[in-house]
Amino acid sequence: MPGPRAYPTGRRVPRRLAQLYLGLVLYGASSALLVRAALGLGPWDVLHQGLSERVGLSIGTVAVVLGAAVLLLWVPLRQRPGLGTVSNVFLVGLVMDATLALVPEPRAMAVRVPLVFFAVALNGLATGLYVSARFGPGPRDGLMTGLHEVTGRSVRLVRTGIEIVVLATGFALGGSAGAGTVVYALAIGPLSQFFLRVCAVPEAPAADTPDAPDTREGERPRPARWWTRRNRAGRGTECPTAGT
């Protein structure tokens, strides 16, 4: 479980709230733009799209329902949701549907290919914004870290396993996997790491808070790293996560 340092309270709250909700809005919008590009989606959105076509609900509604279902899996894994977790469940799917209603589907490949790269870059920025706000991980990321803690397997192995299962299931249900999926898989990790540093919220100076600051004088503020866990052997494991 994240310690009390993971979600500091009373520090730069207005900026953190703005980052959280701007990031979630951009995340939903970028996911919708990938749908409009029609060249392949990220693993979870492949599943959302496949389920959407099977059950007759919008992809955003499916994302909300599935996010809530995944959040229920946190209970046996003893994960603790935050404001960002709950907001993620509802807001991303609603913004996806709103963006799809506003943005027409492009026909020309000369528009669709650049749209994929723009959407993936926007998704990386969105991830950096909402994760750095430190209001809790998305439901799918919490599932990943919870399984990591329960099984003792590495975060990378757990995440890879989850996304392979999700992608295969979504593709079997009729979700769109293609070149855009490959671009997303290769680029989202480095992009998220970059924007986590850019969007990091600096701690308040020691004079403004009774708690000791997280950075020493002269050091660059570090991004939030709620995904860092210690296994029983005492070794740190990091996951540059980008999912919701």
Buried (B, 14 or more C-beta within 10 A) or exposed (E): EBEEEBBBEEBBEEEBBEBBBBBBBBBBBBBBBBBBBBBBBBBBBBBBBBBBBEEEBBBBBBBBBBBBEBBEBBEEBEBBBBBBBBBBBBBBBBBBBBBBEEBEEBEEEEEBBEBBEBBBBBBBBBBBBBBBBBBBBBBBBBBBBBBBBEEEBBBBEBBEBBBEEBBBBBBEBEBBBBEBBEBBBEBBBEBBBBBBEEBBBBBBEEEEEEBEBBEEEEEEEEBBBBBBBEBEEEEEBEBBBBBB
